[in-house]
């Protein structure tokens, strides 16, 4: 049995009187690919944000490699996101003014790594993801699929324990989306990182090792978890 790298126990998140998460129990194994599915408003993105430390939980606990992280302050959660987690969002969230290699290097630089080392690692990851020769281009000079590959390189270059991908193919056509997911999963597998994907796309969910469905802030019964 794979040792869990990330665990949520009885996780609660409220927005006013509304429970976006109503006591979720979930675990993600080291190196596992987990897809979170469910209708709009079900709480799946909120769950990803709480597990990733973007939002603090209002109840319950989150553990990374056995360490409780749900009670950390914003500064500590921010450091965790720079060092232990990687992120791929629907729109890429690249910095428009920076080149591809600068975007990839940015999290490493913010974490205190030397510029030369960070830029070298960025170049290596861009090459691994089929972007050799495009390192000096800015996001506006890249196709949607190329920009998402830059985002994948940025997420993986500092070798995080967990990659969080929130609708990573939502802005891409079907073929480019599948190619992008393949690039993400292959690159994550090479580093041993777990991957948590929120998606509406059944074809993307089918690529995961495991699927959980969120409904009304809870993991739906009858779905393998």
Secondary structure, DSSP 8 states (H G I E B T S, - for coil): ---EEEEEEEEEEEETTEEEEEEEEEEEETT-EEEEE--TTSSHHHHHHHHTTSS--SEEEEEETTEE-TT--HHHHHHHHHHTEEEEETT----TTSBHHHHHHHHHHHTT--HHHHHHHHHHHHHHTT-TT-TT-BGGGS-HHHHHHHHHHHHHTT--SEEEEESTTTTS-HHHHHHHHHHHHHHHHHHT-EEEEE-S-HHHHTTSSEEEEEETTEE-TTS--
